[in-house]
Every structure is written in structure tokens, then in C-alpha cells.
């Protein structure tokens, strides 16, 4: 009897536990179903939002491209307009400068014409005067050249006279005289230098030949040409071989 009661109680307890477990499982299933429905609705809403966002993104991209194209077109038009304005400004500036120049030339021409008119001299007379002036100028230039030649001749003759009169006479040469050796002949002890009568060189004048600031030799001029001179190395004054390109200065510059 006790065993039966125990079995009965065990069965009742098992049924109670089963009922309780069923209730709990049912609640879990209900909760899971509710969560699933919620998640399903949320996913559907999210997919709807995603599709809406995609459409808006496509629309925004199209609008952005359109805006970019419009901005590029506007920028190009603006750059073209700025360049055209700059070109127009430069052209206007040049035209203004040309106008000012032409206006000045016109005013100068009018002033010159007024001055000619005021003299009472006719154009053909002015041409004749101009021709005569050119002839006089040519004559004057010829006279100056002749005077220069005569002056050189007189200077040369006076120098020769002084040399013959006084054995110890020292021929002065221009203090600014500078030249260089063109040819050197060590066998015959003569040199040719690139300065002559036009630069003030005189016969019997003495020159110092130097290289890099050091004395090389001392020479005396024997022959003078227009722009060349020939000189002999003085005995005892050749310190080293004279070379082409050596510098030449006067030994006795005029004070």
C-alpha cells in the first residue's frame, strides 16, 4: 500500500514536473517566436531603409555628377571670360599707349612745322642747307683727320730732333699706354707689339715687358707703324725669354 502511494506520488510529481517543463518550454517558444517576428519585422524595415538609402545614394550621385559637370563648365566659362577680359585690357592698354605715342608724334611734327614756318625758309632751301651742312661736316672731319696726322708727324719730328740733340734724352710715352707682344724672335732679339703711332708710340721709346706682374725684359722701339711697333731687346735687360702675349707698358711714362 505504501509502495502504491509512493508510486502514485512519484507519478503525480512527474506529471507536475512535466507540466511545469511544458509550460516553461511553451513560454520559451512563445518568446522565441515573438523575438523572431520582431527581428523579421526589423530586418524588413532595415531592408526597406537600405533600399531607400540606395535609391537616395544613386540620386545623390547623379545630382553630384550633374553639379560637378555644371561647376566644371562654369569654371571653364569663367576662365575664358577672365582671359578674354585680360586680353581686352592689354589690347586697350596698347591702343592707349599707341594713341599717346601717335599724339606726341603729331604734336612734335606740328611744333616742328610751326618752327620751320616761323623761319620763313622754304623746304627746298632747307634741303640745300642740309646738303651744304653735310659737305661742311665731311670737310671738317677730313681736316680733323689731317690735323691728327700732322700732329703725329710734328710730334715724331720733335722727338727725333730731341734724340739727335741730346744723347741722354729719354723719350716719354703715354702713361696709359698698354700693349702686348705679338711676335718674339729670340735669335735676333726683337719683338713686334700691337701698339703704334695711333696709340702714341714714338721711335727710341723704351718699353717694359712683363708677365704676371714680373719683369721679363726691357726693349727700345726702332720702327713705328700705324698700329704696330718693332722693338729690340736692350742688352743686359732680358731676364727671361719673351713670349707671345706678354704685357707691355712704358718704361718712361710722360708726366
C-alpha atoms as an extended CHARMM CRD file, in Angstrom:
* protein
*
       255  EXT
         1         1  UNK       CA              0.0000000000        0.0000000000        0.0000000000  PROA      1               0.0000000000
         2         2  UNK       CA              2.7630000000        2.3330000000        0.8940000000  PROA      2               0.0000000000
         3         3  UNK       CA              4.5160000000        1.4470000000       -2.3430000000  PROA      3               0.0000000000
         4         4  UNK       CA              1.4400000000        2.2830000000       -4.3250000000  PROA      4               0.0000000000
         5         5  UNK       CA              1.0710000000        5.5440000000       -2.6110000000  PROA      5               0.0000000000
         6         6  UNK       CA              4.7350000000        6.2880000000       -3.3100000000  PROA      6               0.0000000000
         7         7  UNK       CA              4.3640000000        5.4010000000       -6.9700000000  PROA      7               0.0000000000
         8         8  UNK       CA              1.2480000000        7.4910000000       -7.1880000000  PROA      8               0.0000000000
         9         9  UNK       CA              3.0320000000       10.4240000000       -5.6330000000  PROA      9               0.0000000000
        10        10  UNK       CA              6.0090000000        9.9080000000       -7.9590000000  PROA      10              0.0000000000
        11        11  UNK       CA              3.7110000000        9.8220000000      -10.9600000000  PROA      11              0.0000000000
        12        12  UNK       CA              1.9040000000       12.9360000000       -9.8020000000  PROA      12              0.0000000000
        13        13  UNK       CA              5.2300000000       14.6500000000       -9.2000000000  PROA      13              0.0000000000
        14        14  UNK       CA              6.4520000000       13.6170000000      -12.6250000000  PROA      14              0.0000000000
        15        15  UNK       CA              3.2770000000       14.9220000000      -14.2290000000  PROA      15              0.0000000000
        16        16  UNK       CA              3.7040000000       18.1730000000      -12.3070000000  PROA      16              0.0000000000
        17        17  UNK       CA              7.2680000000       18.4930000000      -13.3940000000  PROA      17              0.0000000000
        18        18  UNK       CA              6.3160000000       17.6650000000      -16.9950000000  PROA      18              0.0000000000
        19        19  UNK       CA              3.5000000000       20.2080000000      -16.8890000000  PROA      19              0.0000000000
        20        20  UNK       CA              5.8880000000       22.7740000000      -15.4770000000  PROA      20              0.0000000000
        21        21  UNK       CA              8.5170000000       21.9710000000      -18.1170000000  PROA      21              0.0000000000
        22        22  UNK       CA              5.9000000000       22.1680000000      -20.8710000000  PROA      22              0.0000000000
        23        23  UNK       CA              4.7560000000       25.4900000000      -19.5770000000  PROA      23              0.0000000000
        24        24  UNK       CA              8.3390000000       26.7610000000      -19.4870000000  PROA      24              0.0000000000
        25        25  UNK       CA              9.1380000000       25.3770000000      -22.9600000000  PROA      25              0.0000000000
        26        26  UNK       CA              5.9200000000       26.8730000000      -24.2910000000  PROA      26              0.0000000000
        27        27  UNK       CA              6.8580000000       30.2310000000      -22.8230000000  PROA      27              0.0000000000
        28        28  UNK       CA             10.3230000000       29.9810000000      -24.3890000000  PROA      28              0.0000000000
        29        29  UNK       CA              8.8370000000       29.0080000000      -27.7380000000  PROA      29              0.0000000000
        30        30  UNK       CA              6.4030000000       31.8800000000      -27.4990000000  PROA      30              0.0000000000
        31        31  UNK       CA              9.2270000000       34.2560000000      -26.6000000000  PROA      31              0.0000000000
        32        32  UNK       CA             11.4200000000       32.9570000000      -29.4180000000  PROA      32              0.0000000000
        33        33  UNK       CA              8.5370000000       33.2860000000      -31.8820000000  PROA      33              0.0000000000
        34        34  UNK       CA              7.8570000000       36.8050000000      -30.6880000000  PROA      34              0.0000000000
        35        35  UNK       CA             11.5750000000       37.6750000000      -30.9770000000  PROA      35              0.0000000000
        36        36  UNK       CA             11.7010000000       36.1030000000      -34.4070000000  PROA      36              0.0000000000
        37        37  UNK       CA              8.6720000000       38.0940000000      -35.5580000000  PROA      37              0.0000000000
        38        38  UNK       CA             10.2660000000       41.2170000000      -34.1160000000  PROA      38              0.0000000000
        39        39  UNK       CA             13.5900000000       40.5350000000      -35.8140000000  PROA      39              0.0000000000
        40        40  UNK       CA             11.7790000000       39.6950000000      -39.0390000000  PROA      40              0.0000000000
        41        41  UNK       CA              9.9100000000       42.9810000000      -38.9170000000  PROA      41              0.0000000000
        42        42  UNK       CA             13.1500000000       44.8210000000      -38.0380000000  PROA      42              0.0000000000
        43        43  UNK       CA             15.0320000000       43.1540000000      -40.8700000000  PROA      43              0.0000000000
        44        44  UNK       CA             12.2240000000       44.0030000000      -43.2750000000  PROA      44              0.0000000000
        45        45  UNK       CA             12.3250000000       47.6070000000      -42.0920000000  PROA      45              0.0000000000
        46        46  UNK       CA             16.1230000000       47.6300000000      -42.3540000000  PROA      46              0.0000000000
        47        47  UNK       CA             15.9590000000       46.2200000000      -45.8870000000  PROA      47              0.0000000000
        48        48  UNK       CA             13.3550000000       48.8530000000      -46.7620000000  PROA      48              0.0000000000
        49        49  UNK       CA             15.6140000000       51.5860000000      -45.3260000000  PROA      49              0.0000000000
        50        50  UNK       CA             18.5840000000       50.0650000000      -47.1650000000  PROA      50              0.0000000000
        51        51  UNK       CA             16.7200000000       50.0790000000      -50.4760000000  PROA      51              0.0000000000
        52        52  UNK       CA             15.5750000000       53.6310000000      -49.8080000000  PROA      52              0.0000000000
        53        53  UNK       CA             19.1380000000       54.6440000000      -48.9330000000  PROA      53              0.0000000000
        54        54  UNK       CA             20.4540000000       53.0080000000      -52.1220000000  PROA      54              0.0000000000
        55        55  UNK       CA             17.9240000000       54.9300000000      -54.2000000000  PROA      55              0.0000000000
        56        56  UNK       CA             18.8230000000       58.1680000000      -52.4210000000  PROA      56              0.0000000000
        57        57  UNK       CA             22.5240000000       57.3870000000      -52.9220000000  PROA      57              0.0000000000
        58        58  UNK       CA             22.0070000000       56.8250000000      -56.6530000000  PROA      58              0.0000000000
        59        59  UNK       CA             20.0100000000       60.0400000000      -56.8500000000  PROA      59              0.0000000000
        60        60  UNK       CA             22.6030000000       61.9480000000      -54.8320000000  PROA      60              0.0000000000
        61        61  UNK       CA             25.4390000000       60.5650000000      -57.0170000000  PROA      61              0.0000000000
        62        62  UNK       CA             23.5760000000       61.6520000000      -60.1530000000  PROA      62              0.0000000000
        63        63  UNK       CA             22.9760000000       65.1120000000      -58.6790000000  PROA      63              0.0000000000
        64        64  UNK       CA             26.6360000000       65.3140000000      -57.5820000000  PROA      64              0.0000000000
        65        65  UNK       CA             27.8400000000       64.4010000000      -61.0750000000  PROA      65              0.0000000000
        66        66  UNK       CA             25.4710000000       66.9490000000      -62.5900000000  PROA      66              0.0000000000
        67        67  UNK       CA             26.6940000000       69.5760000000      -60.1340000000  PROA      67              0.0000000000
        68        68  UNK       CA             30.3110000000       68.6910000000      -60.8590000000  PROA      68              0.0000000000
        69        69  UNK       CA             29.7290000000       68.9250000000      -64.6210000000  PROA      69              0.0000000000
        70        70  UNK       CA             27.9640000000       72.2570000000      -64.1480000000  PROA      70              0.0000000000
        71        71  UNK       CA             30.7970000000       73.5450000000      -61.9300000000  PROA      71              0.0000000000
        72        72  UNK       CA             33.4170000000       72.4630000000      -64.4730000000  PROA      72              0.0000000000
        73        73  UNK       CA             31.5140000000       74.1410000000      -67.2840000000  PROA      73              0.0000000000
        74        74  UNK       CA             31.0770000000       77.2860000000      -65.2000000000  PROA      74              0.0000000000
        75        75  UNK       CA             34.7780000000       77.2940000000      -64.2620000000  PROA      75              0.0000000000
        76        76  UNK       CA             35.8120000000       76.9400000000      -67.9080000000  PROA      76              0.0000000000
        77        77  UNK       CA             33.4280000000       79.7320000000      -68.9090000000  PROA      77              0.0000000000
        78        78  UNK       CA             34.7850000000       81.9060000000      -66.0940000000  PROA      78              0.0000000000
        79        79  UNK       CA             38.4030000000       81.2210000000      -67.0940000000  PROA      79              0.0000000000
        80        80  UNK       CA             37.5730000000       82.0190000000      -70.7050000000  PROA      80              0.0000000000
        81        81  UNK       CA             35.8550000000       85.2090000000      -69.6290000000  PROA      81              0.0000000000
        82        82  UNK       CA             38.8270000000       86.2110000000      -67.4150000000  PROA      82              0.0000000000
        83        83  UNK       CA             41.2870000000       85.5370000000      -70.2510000000  PROA      83              0.0000000000
        84        84  UNK       CA             39.1420000000       87.4770000000      -72.6940000000  PROA      84              0.0000000000
        85        85  UNK       CA             38.9860000000       90.3560000000      -70.2060000000  PROA      85              0.0000000000
        86        86  UNK       CA             42.7730000000       90.2750000000      -69.7210000000  PROA      86              0.0000000000
        87        87  UNK       CA             43.3360000000       90.2350000000      -73.4780000000  PROA      87              0.0000000000
        88        88  UNK       CA             40.9210000000       93.0960000000      -73.9180000000  PROA      88              0.0000000000
        89        89  UNK       CA             42.6370000000       95.0670000000      -71.1310000000  PROA      89              0.0000000000
        90        90  UNK       CA             46.0800000000       94.5080000000      -72.6770000000  PROA      90              0.0000000000
        91        91  UNK       CA             44.7720000000       95.4720000000      -76.0870000000  PROA      91              0.0000000000
        92        92  UNK       CA             43.1500000000       98.5890000000      -74.6880000000  PROA      92              0.0000000000
        93        93  UNK       CA             46.3660000000       99.4980000000      -72.8430000000  PROA      93              0.0000000000
        94        94  UNK       CA             48.4400000000       99.0500000000      -76.0100000000  PROA      94              0.0000000000
        95        95  UNK       CA             45.9510000000      101.0830000000      -78.0370000000  PROA      95              0.0000000000
        96        96  UNK       CA             46.1120000000      103.8230000000      -75.4190000000  PROA      96              0.0000000000
        97        97  UNK       CA             49.9320000000      103.7830000000      -75.4990000000  PROA      97              0.0000000000
        98        98  UNK       CA             49.9420000000      103.8270000000      -79.3060000000  PROA      98              0.0000000000
        99        99  UNK       CA             47.4450000000      106.6550000000      -79.2800000000  PROA      99              0.0000000000
       100       100  UNK       CA             49.6020000000      108.6170000000      -76.8250000000  PROA      100             0.0000000000
       101       101  UNK       CA             52.7010000000      107.9740000000      -78.9500000000  PROA      101             0.0000000000
       102       102  UNK       CA             50.9590000000      108.9750000000      -82.1750000000  PROA      102             0.0000000000
       103       103  UNK       CA             49.5330000000      112.0610000000      -80.4750000000  PROA      103             0.0000000000
       104       104  UNK       CA             53.0060000000      113.0780000000      -79.2590000000  PROA      104             0.0000000000
       105       105  UNK       CA             54.4940000000      112.4700000000      -82.7130000000  PROA      105             0.0000000000
       106       106  UNK       CA             51.7290000000      114.5780000000      -84.2580000000  PROA      106             0.0000000000
       107       107  UNK       CA             52.2570000000      117.3690000000      -81.7260000000  PROA      107             0.0000000000
       108       108  UNK       CA             56.0380000000      117.2580000000      -82.2650000000  PROA      108             0.0000000000
       109       109  UNK       CA             55.5510000000      117.3170000000      -86.0310000000  PROA      109             0.0000000000
       110       110  UNK       CA             53.1700000000      120.2470000000      -85.7530000000  PROA      110             0.0000000000
       111       111  UNK       CA             55.5990000000      122.0950000000      -83.4710000000  PROA      111             0.0000000000
       112       112  UNK       CA             58.4870000000      121.3940000000      -85.8410000000  PROA      112             0.0000000000
       113       113  UNK       CA             56.4130000000      122.5060000000      -88.7990000000  PROA      113             0.0000000000
       114       114  UNK       CA             55.4390000000      125.6680000000      -86.9570000000  PROA      114             0.0000000000
       115       115  UNK       CA             59.1180000000      126.3370000000      -86.1720000000  PROA      115             0.0000000000
       116       116  UNK       CA             60.0830000000      125.8550000000      -89.8370000000  PROA      116             0.0000000000
       117       117  UNK       CA             57.1950000000      128.0370000000      -90.9130000000  PROA      117             0.0000000000
       118       118  UNK       CA             58.2580000000      130.7540000000      -88.4760000000  PROA      118             0.0000000000
       119       119  UNK       CA             61.7470000000      130.8980000000      -90.0280000000  PROA      119             0.0000000000
       120       120  UNK       CA             60.3030000000      131.7750000000      -93.4060000000  PROA      120             0.0000000000
       121       121  UNK       CA             62.6400000000      129.2390000000      -95.0470000000  PROA      121             0.0000000000
       122       122  UNK       CA             61.1760000000      127.1170000000      -97.8230000000  PROA      122             0.0000000000
       123       123  UNK       CA             61.5390000000      123.3010000000      -97.8580000000  PROA      123             0.0000000000
       124       124  UNK       CA             63.8880000000      123.3360000000     -100.8720000000  PROA      124             0.0000000000
       125       125  UNK       CA             66.1040000000      125.8190000000      -99.0520000000  PROA      125             0.0000000000
       126       126  UNK       CA             66.1930000000      123.5540000000      -96.0070000000  PROA      126             0.0000000000
       127       127  UNK       CA             67.2840000000      120.6440000000      -98.2420000000  PROA      127             0.0000000000
       128       128  UNK       CA             70.0310000000      122.7770000000      -99.7290000000  PROA      128             0.0000000000
       129       129  UNK       CA             71.1560000000      123.8970000000      -96.2570000000  PROA      129             0.0000000000
       130       130  UNK       CA             71.2160000000      120.3050000000      -95.0800000000  PROA      130             0.0000000000
       131       131  UNK       CA             73.3000000000      119.2180000000      -98.0660000000  PROA      131             0.0000000000
       132       132  UNK       CA             75.7270000000      122.0730000000      -97.5100000000  PROA      132             0.0000000000
       133       133  UNK       CA             75.9510000000      121.2100000000      -93.8100000000  PROA      133             0.0000000000
       134       134  UNK       CA             76.8470000000      117.5880000000      -94.6420000000  PROA      134             0.0000000000
       135       135  UNK       CA             79.5250000000      118.7970000000      -97.0470000000  PROA      135             0.0000000000
       136       136  UNK       CA             80.9550000000      121.0890000000      -94.3850000000  PROA      136             0.0000000000
       137       137  UNK       CA             80.8470000000      118.2570000000      -91.8470000000  PROA      137             0.0000000000
       138       138  UNK       CA             82.7340000000      115.9670000000      -94.2300000000  PROA      138             0.0000000000
       139       139  UNK       CA             85.2990000000      118.7150000000      -94.8350000000  PROA      139             0.0000000000
       140       140  UNK       CA             85.6440000000      119.2710000000      -91.0900000000  PROA      140             0.0000000000
       141       141  UNK       CA             86.1450000000      115.5400000000      -90.4560000000  PROA      141             0.0000000000
       142       142  UNK       CA             88.8060000000      115.4560000000      -93.1770000000  PROA      142             0.0000000000
       143       143  UNK       CA             90.5090000000      118.4770000000      -91.6630000000  PROA      143             0.0000000000
       144       144  UNK       CA             90.4850000000      116.8940000000      -88.2240000000  PROA      144             0.0000000000
       145       145  UNK       CA             91.9920000000      113.6830000000      -89.5920000000  PROA      145             0.0000000000
       146       146  UNK       CA             94.6260000000      115.7340000000      -91.4220000000  PROA      146             0.0000000000
       147       147  UNK       CA             95.3450000000      117.7170000000      -88.2560000000  PROA      147             0.0000000000
       148       148  UNK       CA             95.7480000000      114.4660000000      -86.3350000000  PROA      148             0.0000000000
       149       149  UNK       CA             98.1990000000      113.1850000000      -88.9300000000  PROA      149             0.0000000000
       150       150  UNK       CA            100.0850000000      116.4780000000      -88.9100000000  PROA      150             0.0000000000
       151       151  UNK       CA            100.1480000000      116.4490000000      -85.1140000000  PROA      151             0.0000000000
       152       152  UNK       CA            101.6220000000      112.9500000000      -85.1000000000  PROA      152             0.0000000000
       153       153  UNK       CA            104.1930000000      113.9780000000      -87.6870000000  PROA      153             0.0000000000
       154       154  UNK       CA            105.1760000000      117.0680000000      -85.7050000000  PROA      154             0.0000000000
       155       155  UNK       CA            105.4430000000      115.0400000000      -82.5170000000  PROA      155             0.0000000000
       156       156  UNK       CA            107.6070000000      112.4330000000      -84.2690000000  PROA      156             0.0000000000
       157       157  UNK       CA            109.8990000000      115.0580000000      -85.7890000000  PROA      157             0.0000000000
       158       158  UNK       CA            110.2740000000      116.8770000000      -82.4840000000  PROA      158             0.0000000000
       159       159  UNK       CA            111.1180000000      113.5850000000      -80.8100000000  PROA      159             0.0000000000
       160       160  UNK       CA            113.7660000000      112.7750000000      -83.4300000000  PROA      160             0.0000000000
       161       161  UNK       CA            115.2050000000      116.2470000000      -83.0670000000  PROA      161             0.0000000000
       162       162  UNK       CA            115.4980000000      115.9020000000      -79.2970000000  PROA      162             0.0000000000
       163       163  UNK       CA            117.1330000000      112.4740000000      -79.6900000000  PROA      163             0.0000000000
       164       164  UNK       CA            119.7360000000      113.8540000000      -82.0800000000  PROA      164             0.0000000000
       165       165  UNK       CA            120.3290000000      116.9640000000      -79.9740000000  PROA      165             0.0000000000
       166       166  UNK       CA            120.7320000000      115.1720000000      -76.6360000000  PROA      166             0.0000000000
       167       167  UNK       CA            122.2390000000      111.7420000000      -76.3920000000  PROA      167             0.0000000000
       168       168  UNK       CA            120.7950000000      111.2390000000      -72.8970000000  PROA      168             0.0000000000
       169       169  UNK       CA            117.2980000000      112.3000000000      -73.9540000000  PROA      169             0.0000000000
       170       170  UNK       CA            114.5870000000      109.9710000000      -72.6250000000  PROA      170             0.0000000000
       171       171  UNK       CA            111.5760000000      109.6200000000      -74.9200000000  PROA      171             0.0000000000
       172       172  UNK       CA            108.3640000000      109.9970000000      -72.9180000000  PROA      172             0.0000000000
       173       173  UNK       CA            105.4520000000      107.7270000000      -73.8070000000  PROA      173             0.0000000000
       174       174  UNK       CA            101.7810000000      107.9940000000      -72.8030000000  PROA      174             0.0000000000
       175       175  UNK       CA            101.3320000000      106.7870000000      -69.2030000000  PROA      175             0.0000000000
       176       176  UNK       CA             98.1790000000      104.9040000000      -70.1460000000  PROA      176             0.0000000000
       177       177  UNK       CA             99.8960000000      103.0160000000      -72.9800000000  PROA      177             0.0000000000
       178       178  UNK       CA             99.2120000000       99.2780000000      -72.7540000000  PROA      178             0.0000000000
       179       179  UNK       CA            100.0080000000       96.5890000000      -75.2920000000  PROA      179             0.0000000000
       180       180  UNK       CA            101.1310000000       93.0040000000      -75.7280000000  PROA      180             0.0000000000
       181       181  UNK       CA            103.7500000000       91.0670000000      -77.6500000000  PROA      181             0.0000000000
       182       182  UNK       CA            102.5500000000       89.6590000000      -80.9710000000  PROA      182             0.0000000000
       183       183  UNK       CA            105.8230000000       88.0990000000      -82.1690000000  PROA      183             0.0000000000
       184       184  UNK       CA            109.1050000000       87.3610000000      -80.3960000000  PROA      184             0.0000000000
       185       185  UNK       CA            112.3600000000       86.4310000000      -82.1730000000  PROA      185             0.0000000000
       186       186  UNK       CA            114.9750000000       85.3220000000      -79.6110000000  PROA      186             0.0000000000
       187       187  UNK       CA            117.5940000000       84.8120000000      -82.3100000000  PROA      187             0.0000000000
       188       188  UNK       CA            117.6230000000       88.4750000000      -83.4140000000  PROA      188             0.0000000000
       189       189  UNK       CA            116.3620000000       89.8740000000      -80.1080000000  PROA      189             0.0000000000
       190       190  UNK       CA            113.3950000000       91.8040000000      -81.4720000000  PROA      190             0.0000000000
       191       191  UNK       CA            109.6740000000       91.8100000000      -80.7400000000  PROA      191             0.0000000000
       192       192  UNK       CA            106.5660000000       93.0840000000      -82.5050000000  PROA      192             0.0000000000
       193       193  UNK       CA            103.9310000000       94.6770000000      -80.2970000000  PROA      193             0.0000000000
       194       194  UNK       CA            100.3220000000       95.5970000000      -81.0540000000  PROA      194             0.0000000000
       195       195  UNK       CA            100.5440000000       99.3580000000      -80.3850000000  PROA      195             0.0000000000
       196       196  UNK       CA            101.8630000000      102.0340000000      -82.7090000000  PROA      196             0.0000000000
       197       197  UNK       CA            101.6300000000      105.6510000000      -83.7630000000  PROA      197             0.0000000000
       198       198  UNK       CA             97.8550000000      105.8340000000      -83.1800000000  PROA      198             0.0000000000
       199       199  UNK       CA             98.4400000000      104.8760000000      -79.5510000000  PROA      199             0.0000000000
       200       200  UNK       CA            101.2700000000      107.4070000000      -79.0770000000  PROA      200             0.0000000000
       201       201  UNK       CA            104.3290000000      105.1770000000      -79.5140000000  PROA      201             0.0000000000
       202       202  UNK       CA            107.4880000000      107.0210000000      -80.6310000000  PROA      202             0.0000000000
       203       203  UNK       CA            110.7830000000      105.7600000000      -82.0010000000  PROA      203             0.0000000000
       204       204  UNK       CA            113.5330000000      105.2990000000      -79.3970000000  PROA      204             0.0000000000
       205       205  UNK       CA            110.8950000000      104.9930000000      -76.6920000000  PROA      205             0.0000000000
       206       206  UNK       CA            111.5580000000      102.3050000000      -74.1160000000  PROA      206             0.0000000000
       207       207  UNK       CA            109.0380000000       99.6850000000      -73.0060000000  PROA      207             0.0000000000
       208       208  UNK       CA            108.9390000000       97.1950000000      -70.1590000000  PROA      208             0.0000000000
       209       209  UNK       CA            107.7550000000       93.6720000000      -70.9410000000  PROA      209             0.0000000000
       210       210  UNK       CA            106.2110000000       91.8080000000      -68.0230000000  PROA      210             0.0000000000
       211       211  UNK       CA            104.3900000000       88.5750000000      -67.3790000000  PROA      211             0.0000000000
       212       212  UNK       CA            102.0850000000       88.0910000000      -64.3800000000  PROA      212             0.0000000000
       213       213  UNK       CA            103.4790000000       91.2620000000      -62.8490000000  PROA      213             0.0000000000
       214       214  UNK       CA            107.1290000000       90.1860000000      -63.1440000000  PROA      214             0.0000000000
       215       215  UNK       CA            109.6760000000       91.9920000000      -65.3530000000  PROA      215             0.0000000000
       216       216  UNK       CA            110.7710000000       89.8930000000      -68.3540000000  PROA      216             0.0000000000
       217       217  UNK       CA            112.7540000000       92.3700000000      -70.4720000000  PROA      217             0.0000000000
       218       218  UNK       CA            113.2550000000       95.9960000000      -71.4900000000  PROA      218             0.0000000000
       219       219  UNK       CA            113.0770000000       96.9720000000      -75.1600000000  PROA      219             0.0000000000
       220       220  UNK       CA            113.6380000000      100.0860000000      -77.2790000000  PROA      220             0.0000000000
       221       221  UNK       CA            111.3350000000      100.9520000000      -80.1860000000  PROA      221             0.0000000000
       222       222  UNK       CA            113.0970000000      101.0590000000      -83.5790000000  PROA      222             0.0000000000
       223       223  UNK       CA            110.2220000000      101.2010000000      -86.0660000000  PROA      223             0.0000000000
       224       224  UNK       CA            106.7080000000      102.6180000000      -85.5630000000  PROA      224             0.0000000000
       225       225  UNK       CA            103.7110000000      101.9040000000      -87.7950000000  PROA      225             0.0000000000
       226       226  UNK       CA            100.1020000000      102.9600000000      -87.5090000000  PROA      226             0.0000000000
       227       227  UNK       CA             99.1200000000      100.2270000000      -85.0590000000  PROA      227             0.0000000000
       228       228  UNK       CA            102.3010000000       98.1470000000      -84.7850000000  PROA      228             0.0000000000
       229       229  UNK       CA            105.8150000000       98.6840000000      -83.4650000000  PROA      229             0.0000000000
       230       230  UNK       CA            109.0920000000       96.7840000000      -83.7120000000  PROA      230             0.0000000000
       231       231  UNK       CA            111.4810000000       96.9610000000      -80.7650000000  PROA      231             0.0000000000
       232       232  UNK       CA            114.8620000000       95.4630000000      -79.8630000000  PROA      232             0.0000000000
       233       233  UNK       CA            115.6840000000       93.9030000000      -76.5190000000  PROA      233             0.0000000000
       234       234  UNK       CA            118.2200000000       96.1030000000      -74.7000000000  PROA      234             0.0000000000
       235       235  UNK       CA            121.4950000000       94.3590000000      -73.7810000000  PROA      235             0.0000000000
       236       236  UNK       CA            121.5190000000       93.1490000000      -70.1980000000  PROA      236             0.0000000000
       237       237  UNK       CA            117.7850000000       93.6660000000      -69.7920000000  PROA      237             0.0000000000
       238       238  UNK       CA            116.4630000000       90.2610000000      -70.8200000000  PROA      238             0.0000000000
       239       239  UNK       CA            115.6670000000       88.4270000000      -67.5910000000  PROA      239             0.0000000000
       240       240  UNK       CA            113.8300000000       85.5360000000      -69.2650000000  PROA      240             0.0000000000
       241       241  UNK       CA            112.5480000000       84.5490000000      -72.6980000000  PROA      241             0.0000000000
       242       242  UNK       CA            109.9770000000       86.9490000000      -74.1760000000  PROA      242             0.0000000000
       243       243  UNK       CA            106.7730000000       85.1070000000      -75.1230000000  PROA      243             0.0000000000
       244       244  UNK       CA            103.7880000000       85.9570000000      -77.2750000000  PROA      244             0.0000000000
       245       245  UNK       CA            101.0910000000       87.5600000000      -75.1320000000  PROA      245             0.0000000000
       246       246  UNK       CA            103.4690000000       89.2080000000      -72.6310000000  PROA      246             0.0000000000
       247       247  UNK       CA            102.2260000000       92.6120000000      -71.4550000000  PROA      247             0.0000000000
       248       248  UNK       CA            103.8860000000       95.9070000000      -72.4800000000  PROA      248             0.0000000000
       249       249  UNK       CA            103.9420000000       99.2030000000      -70.5530000000  PROA      249             0.0000000000
       250       250  UNK       CA            106.0250000000      102.4070000000      -70.9860000000  PROA      250             0.0000000000
       251       251  UNK       CA            109.3640000000      102.4590000000      -69.1740000000  PROA      251             0.0000000000
       252       252  UNK       CA            109.3540000000      106.2810000000      -69.0380000000  PROA      252             0.0000000000
       253       253  UNK       CA            105.7440000000      107.4870000000      -68.8980000000  PROA      253             0.0000000000
       254       254  UNK       CA            105.1510000000      111.1590000000      -69.5930000000  PROA      254             0.0000000000
       255       255  UNK       CA            104.2800000000      113.1680000000      -66.5160000000  PROA      255             0.0000000000
